[in-house]
Amino acid sequence: MVPQALDTDILILGAGGAGLFAALHAQRAAPALSVTVAVKGLLGKCGCTRMVQGGYNVALAREDSVERHFMDTIEGGGWLSDQDLAWKLVVLAIERIRELENELGCFFDRNPDGTVHQKAFAGQTFDRTVHKGDLTGIEIMNRLAEQVWSKKINRLEEHRAVELIKAKGQEAVAGVLFIDMRTGGYVLVRAKAVLLATGGGPTMYKYHTPSGDKSCDGLAMALRAGLPLRDMEMVQFHPTGLLAGTHTRMTGTVLEEGLRGAGGHLLGGNGERFMPRYDAKGERATRDIVSRAMFAEMRKGNTTPHGGLYLSMAHLDPRKVRSDFGGMVERCADCGFDLVGGRVEVVPTAHYLMGGVEFAADCSTALPGLFVAGEDAGGVHGANRLGGNGVANSTVFGAVAGDTMASWVLTRELLQPDRTAIDAAIAACESPFSRKPSASLEGLREKLYDLMWQKVGIIRDAAGLAEAQRELAELERELDTLKIQDTTRAFNLTWHDWLNLKSLVAVSRVIAQAAADRRDSRGAHFRSDFPDMGPLDQSTFTRIRFEGKDFFIERKSVNFTRVRPGQTLLRDVA
Ligand SMILES: Cc1cc2nc3c(=O)[nH]c(=O)nc-3n(C[C@H](O)[C@H](O)[C@H](O)COP(=O)(O)OP(=O)(O)OC[C@H]3O[C@@H](n4cnc5c(N)ncnc54)[C@H](O)[C@@H]3O)c2cc1C
């Protein structure tokens, strides 16, 4: 099968905060270059940046500082972050929020004196979360998309990237193979530089928050290309996923962190508050601590009718809850819950992958020509991400990647793609059409959801992780024998579900392997058989990559380039 061929200077995979910032920065830095954004959904309408509710962390207030934001990020991340990446995040977040407001036209909420309003988010020592009500992502994505539409930036919408194609006889990226989802045809885009910005997304868990178009495709492609991934055991669960029964896709969607920040209480099925028994900060403790406490209460059977817990705002000023959290009030009402005066059923829900492709501060990776930014990239957040640091991360490093790629491509030529690799990738995509009838895709998906939630979820142990690894290997085998009956290629959603599951199972195996390797408890990773953090000054992170069909895992020492455990950059505290 010969794919349709296109050429571009810069190819961006994904149209979230990272992808669109990269496109705008690359185009501005070098307007003569051809920049192409390719995306699995519609530009501006898919991915998780649009779903950002709470807001964007940035040290703007006079009483705040980048040092304080940095220390919160490092301590929240269990001292596993790459400190130079975290520093870049907190410093450049200030530039990006100004760009969002003053150049792109975002309106964020303001105080009566005209300063930008910043609200409380859990795990922070200062209220620094900039927001637009509780629907911040829509504001950011609408303005970003308008800018991209108005510029000379090419768009390939409903184009699913399926393989990074290396150059013939050379360890460098030459382009990317896509399926045009509207026709089912294959498209090869050659590029001098490729940005991976497909946004990770732990959608392999029974309860999850990310958008349905995200299935870890970028991470799976990076693994197949031999790139190392770090911190993959670090999966963040958001404590307050809506729990409205199995009949609705609203189950698992997130109720924003600001609700706990504003004083919301978590109650057991018996109607009593339990968080103070687990942590002095109560509901304002970090996401990992709250999620674990909730899971422990659920295991005790102290649950609501749907098997979760309650979130209650009923003790707070109802007018303020209604005005500050209008979007959340409506979302709860849609599912039959009264957020203002009643109780809402909630459950911890898989939200964010801290792990991702290892990268340098200029967004380059180990594969020449391939860059990474946003949730696909690992190392910024270490063992846990602060709420509000996600969209800061994708916009900051998206912009860095755009600037870097614009200068990188000036001295590069398009490379000749490896034809054998293209043929092999197409054959892999086509394989489920030519098999004997077998298991159902839905059954395999449910198996994946359950085993990841039970055995590789909020509380882990050696026995469960070993079982999970065996079951995941078996799931992969079953997927490889599955037949897709409907051979239509155009908008064949079963085919895309199968491709989604292929990526999710590959990345799930990496998560389980890394979780088994880390015999301590840090941030989002908790081992009931190894509950201690271990010595912070000897911290190591996991690095994992595929070699052939096997994993190769190693532990790397954290380089404390700016501050060591026990120290602080804050002058008033030191
Ligand atoms: C419900 C929710 C609420 C959140 N709230 C906050 C918050 O308040 N504050 C905060 O800081 N963070 C928040 N986050 C996290 C934040 O949304 C993410 O960290 C951030 O938006 C990720 O940006 P990104 O550009 O990396 O990925 P995304 O914005 O998710 O974009 C990924 C893009 O890649 C595309 N894509 C995926 N696979 C392929 C493929 N194979 N081929 C082509 N394209 C592909 C997708 O369609 C999408 O366009 C929230 C997340 C969720 C789910």
The ligand as an SDF file (V2000), in Angstrom:
LIG
                    3D

 53 58  0  0  0  0  0  0  0  0999 V2000
  -10.7130   17.3240   33.1960 C   0  0  0  0  0  0  0  0  0  0  0  0
   -9.3470   17.8860   33.2900 C   0  0  0  0  0  0  0  0  0  0  0  0
   -9.1260   19.0330   34.0180 C   0  0  0  0  0  0  0  0  0  0  0  0
   -7.8500   19.5720   34.0990 C   0  0  0  0  0  0  0  0  0  0  0  0
   -7.6720   20.7220   34.8070 N   0  0  0  0  0  0  0  0  0  0  0  0
   -6.4370   21.2570   34.8900 C   0  0  0  0  0  0  0  0  0  0  0  0
   -6.2280   22.4800   35.5950 C   0  0  0  0  0  0  0  0  0  0  0  0
   -7.1460   23.0720   36.1440 O   0  0  0  0  0  0  0  0  0  0  0  0
   -4.9810   22.9920   35.6040 N   0  0  0  0  0  0  0  0  0  0  0  0
   -3.9130   22.3660   35.0000 C   0  0  0  0  0  0  0  0  0  0  0  0
   -2.8080   22.8710   35.0580 O   0  0  0  0  0  0  0  0  0  0  0  0
   -4.0850   21.2100   34.3200 N   0  0  0  0  0  0  0  0  0  0  0  0
   -5.3110   20.6370   34.2610 C   0  0  0  0  0  0  0  0  0  0  0  0
   -5.4860   19.4710   33.5730 N   0  0  0  0  0  0  0  0  0  0  0  0
   -4.3260   18.8690   32.8970 C   0  0  0  0  0  0  0  0  0  0  0  0
   -4.0880   19.5870   31.5780 C   0  0  0  0  0  0  0  0  0  0  0  0
   -5.2570   19.5700   30.8400 O   0  0  0  0  0  0  0  0  0  0  0  0
   -2.9970   18.9030   30.7730 C   0  0  0  0  0  0  0  0  0  0  0  0
   -1.8670   18.8060   31.5640 O   0  0  0  0  0  0  0  0  0  0  0  0
   -2.5900   19.7050   29.5430 C   0  0  0  0  0  0  0  0  0  0  0  0
   -3.6790   20.3390   28.9760 O   0  0  0  0  0  0  0  0  0  0  0  0
   -1.9470   18.8050   28.5330 C   0  0  0  0  0  0  0  0  0  0  0  0
   -1.6750   19.5620   27.3680 O   0  0  0  0  0  0  0  0  0  0  0  0
   -1.0740   18.8360   26.0850 P   0  0  0  0  0  0  0  0  0  0  0  0
   -0.9630   19.8700   25.0340 O   0  0  0  0  0  0  0  0  0  0  0  0
    0.1360   18.0770   26.4720 O   0  0  0  0  0  0  0  0  0  0  0  0
   -2.1640   17.7400   25.7020 O   0  0  0  0  0  0  0  0  0  0  0  0
   -3.6940   17.8990   25.2240 P   0  0  0  0  0  0  0  0  0  0  0  0
   -4.2240   19.2460   25.4570 O   0  0  0  0  0  0  0  0  0  0  0  0
   -4.4260   16.7670   25.8230 O   0  0  0  0  0  0  0  0  0  0  0  0
   -3.5970   17.6940   23.6650 O   0  0  0  0  0  0  0  0  0  0  0  0
   -3.2310   16.4550   23.0990 C   0  0  0  0  0  0  0  0  0  0  0  0
   -3.5520   16.5090   21.6210 C   0  0  0  0  0  0  0  0  0  0  0  0
   -2.9710   15.3810   20.9680 O   0  0  0  0  0  0  0  0  0  0  0  0
   -3.9310   14.8370   20.0600 C   0  0  0  0  0  0  0  0  0  0  0  0
   -3.5820   13.4370   19.8120 N   0  0  0  0  0  0  0  0  0  0  0  0
   -3.6170   12.3840   20.6630 C   0  0  0  0  0  0  0  0  0  0  0  0
   -3.1960   11.2700   20.0360 N   0  0  0  0  0  0  0  0  0  0  0  0
   -2.8990   11.6150   18.7600 C   0  0  0  0  0  0  0  0  0  0  0  0
   -2.4430   10.9070   17.6140 C   0  0  0  0  0  0  0  0  0  0  0  0
   -2.2060    9.5910   17.6470 N   0  0  0  0  0  0  0  0  0  0  0  0
   -2.2610   11.5970   16.4690 N   0  0  0  0  0  0  0  0  0  0  0  0
   -2.5170   12.9400   16.3810 C   0  0  0  0  0  0  0  0  0  0  0  0
   -2.9600   13.6500   17.4360 N   0  0  0  0  0  0  0  0  0  0  0  0
   -3.1380   12.9970   18.6100 C   0  0  0  0  0  0  0  0  0  0  0  0
   -5.2450   15.0430   20.7770 C   0  0  0  0  0  0  0  0  0  0  0  0
   -6.3270   14.9260   19.8950 O   0  0  0  0  0  0  0  0  0  0  0  0
   -5.0340   16.4630   21.3060 C   0  0  0  0  0  0  0  0  0  0  0  0
   -5.2980   17.4050   20.3010 O   0  0  0  0  0  0  0  0  0  0  0  0
   -6.7640   18.9170   33.4730 C   0  0  0  0  0  0  0  0  0  0  0  0
   -6.9790   17.7480   32.7540 C   0  0  0  0  0  0  0  0  0  0  0  0
   -8.2650   17.2330   32.6530 C   0  0  0  0  0  0  0  0  0  0  0  0
   -8.4610   15.9710   31.9030 C   0  0  0  0  0  0  0  0  0  0  0  0
  1  2  1  0
  2  3  1  0
  2 52  2  0
  3  4  2  0
  4  5  1  0
  4 50  1  0
  5  6  2  0
  6  7  1  0
  6 13  1  0
  7  8  2  0
  7  9  1  0
  9 10  1  0
 10 11  2  0
 10 12  1  0
 12 13  2  0
 13 14  1  0
 14 15  1  0
 14 50  1  0
 15 16  1  0
 16 17  1  0
 16 18  1  0
 18 19  1  0
 18 20  1  0
 20 21  1  0
 20 22  1  0
 22 23  1  0
 23 24  1  0
 24 25  2  0
 24 26  1  0
 24 27  1  0
 27 28  1  0
 28 29  2  0
 28 30  1  0
 28 31  1  0
 31 32  1  0
 32 33  1  0
 33 34  1  0
 33 48  1  0
 34 35  1  0
 35 36  1  0
 35 46  1  0
 36 37  1  0
 36 45  1  0
 37 38  2  0
 38 39  1  0
 39 40  1  0
 39 45  2  0
 40 41  1  0
 40 42  2  0
 42 43  1  0
 43 44  2  0
 44 45  1  0
 46 47  1  0
 46 48  1  0
 48 49  1  0
 50 51  2  0
 51 52  1  0
 52 53  1  0
M  END
$$$$
